[in-house]
Amino acid sequence: MHDINEFVNRVQNNYLLIAIVAILFFLIKAITAYITFRHYEKRLKKIEEKLDKLLRKKLH
């Protein structure tokens, strides 16, 4: 436990490291959001295609 506290005290004053960790966090968050967006965009396209198919079938 003492080692962990010592490490935290050393890192606490290193603002550069904190900035790098923050940038990495937001980069990972952005990548995750992009992958999620692509996934749901594909699902939305499938739903739109099915809806168009049903509407065309109903109109003819």
C-alpha positions, -999 to +999 in steps of 0.1 A: +000+000+000+029+023+008+043+018-027+010+027-043+007+059-023+043+068-032+036+062-069+004+084-067+023+112-050+049+111-078+024+111-105+002+138-089+027+165-098+034+152-133+008+172-153+022+160-186+014+125-178-021+135-167-026+153-200-014+123-220-038+099-201-067+123-207-059+124-244-057+087-246-090+083-228-108+106-251-092+090-282-104+056-271-138+070-263-140+086-298-130+053-315-156+034-295-182+059-304-173+057-341-175+019-341-209+020-324-221+046-349-211+024-378-228-006-362-261+012-358-258+029-392-257-005-408-287-017-388-306+015-398-299+009-434-312-027-432-344-014-416-348+013-442-343-013-470-370-036-454-394-007-451-389+004-487-394-032-498-427-035-478-439-001-491-431-010-527-449-044-522-480-026-507-482+000-535-480-026-563 
